[in-house]
Amino acid sequence: MNWVYFYLLIFIIAALITYLITFLARVVSGPLRIVDNPGPLKVHAQPTPRLGGVGIYIGFALTVVLIIYNVVGGSLVNLSATAHKQFMGILLGGGVVMLIGFYDDVKSASSGGVSAVIKLLILFAATFILVHSGIVINFPLPKWVNFLLTLFWIVGVISAFNAMDNMDGLAAGLALIAAGTYMLIARQTHQWLWGILASVLMGATAGFLPHNFRMKKPAAIFMGDSGAFFVGFVLAALSIMGGWSTSPIKAGIIPIIILGVPIIDFIYIVIYRYKKGLTQTVSQAVTYTGHDHLSHRINHFLGKKQSVLFIYLISFTLGIGALALRNSTRTEAIFIFVQYLMIFSIILILIGFLSRHKAH
């Protein structure tokens, strides 16, 4: 078996496990009353289960465990002590953020949820697990600075993906596209072990999507905070693991571009809400919810499903550009980067135009 077939195999395994566990989560969420009820800031019209993140995590974690213990892959996957430590770091750290998200989902179904301070402390602990496993931003800076940068990146990506989980299929689809881009770059650069985790995440999100993004019906289940926290955590961790390019500038830019849609959306709404006086503190910026995301604004013109597909297209375009940037010359890289800036500018102009149009 070569690596391409192995990636396909683990993709299928993760997808099947996630699909089945998510189906079970749909069944038990109702009796357990762990549902997301409709409200003025919600886009769904009926109570919907919100334990999808459990299915995503179990699908991911169980597949990785099968790989670690050579149940699948056999002699093809020979994890070094370092790789084994990193794999376990992502599993344990991801489990921590999934559990705090799960607890928040359960509490939110009956009360106000977990405070932002507690969430930040838990994310700090998960980041410490990552750093201890060897997954840390490695700039020529003091260790404590690199730790803080890693924490900032992990919290930022998680917050961005949590914010994008505002329409059926949006966050999971963006995660699938991002993980797919990671996998392609891993294959190009022969970073096979890194590509394993990206392929498994692809499978886990793909197995969840049929329950969450149904063209003729509303979502049967949401990923909830448990899913958004976990998916954001793994994508952030993998972006630190990856050897994106021999050029430090490219290596810093490429993961930001791949995750560009949730990042630019999150930065925009934080600034927009602060300028409008809707939020004044960091805690408010992280926890505030509203119908002011890119997806909500596009929804006024295209409808929910079409808005999600449109944002998929933007993310897919950025992913293709990231692949081209990695293999480009210095001059080509400058042009491609300018192209990215133009795409981001178009997104921001679009957000502003739709905002003004809605106001009138």
Steps between C-alpha positions, in 0.01 A plus 500: 500500500636843411431826682227620266291187556573515870373858518184388324459206738529707818274765349230237448548347847473839672200598288310178576569512874400867518185442296385218729587673828333821381187304419502361855552852635190611308300224665608571859509883485122529509436285808797665675364843399835610362355705219543847355166674525387766249539863602535853369872452430456152349455408135321167564127471559479183709687344794808325365742257671844652563725203581653464155843592631507177701463303178775700329740450791433127539536444126830687499640360824406137441651504151824654630516239778459224240792651309721545807460135598546376142149357468490682166809594303726231639865539398417800279455718808799480728456777754815631661492589869468867403211438260324277754528776759357756258211276398414444866535872569236581240271221625527609863491873435213452257318291758535777757354770274228263379396425858478865603297563184281201582445628853412840358252339259334315786489804728379728220203269448381578853684813617757757389795283411866520606664837569759636258764499775457127565514428127823699469657308789404170339646612167816599688521145639443347155771724353738389777433138399585587139820679596602212726453262205731714285238689300586867551569806287877510468613851425849615610347640817494407870302185576236686698437732205457205264261344752289817511500520120389137484224570753388807306490301175310205653244726670464715189435211259260331743309825547490557125358155428256523786376828354464343153274227639195713428343323201440140406818342368711816506763427767529129414530572128770763554688257724477230232640735235780621728595146606496394135744777415723392788492144370597603146795704625604211726498274196698748290763537772504132601394585854305177516437489873368855502277406206354213706345739750372728224340205320336374819358847570368509145324170559355608834353822359380323186320239712326776696390711203215273375327555833571872509473622139194364323398685187124448536473482879637692797789353699414190702776584751747779575867451586458733799789653691647153547544461126601858419758505784646165397513569126655842556754352742613226261527736203702746707725223634558349155588841359779522760621146425517543125820579313331736260804634316872557531422871482411636846270761345306240301491268799332772705259615231372172353305367803346844556382502139358148519300600809439843350119501490435432871795718604402804292135462600590483868736798487241704314212434739718566808598840361149572369331417830750705699452804275123463529524481878358147510805362680754671725702219659691196377246273670213673320685483169537122535150421629280754318273353233317679224387491139794699368730233358582472131265202469210694653551794267522283189192311618287811436571457128576135430320302770658270759615206287630718218681724749682201646596373155621847404727514806624149419602636160695787655682261736571255218646782292729602784610139544598469134694823528683370808614197302628726224672733747700220657656405165545851366810706439556814705348723229205266449449486876472879512233498228310216667514675834368819339222286355416377850487856628265587216275202581489600866428859395214381280360303796519805725345724235226242453434489875482879517274526196261237626497666841407839355244346265330323788494824700306671221 
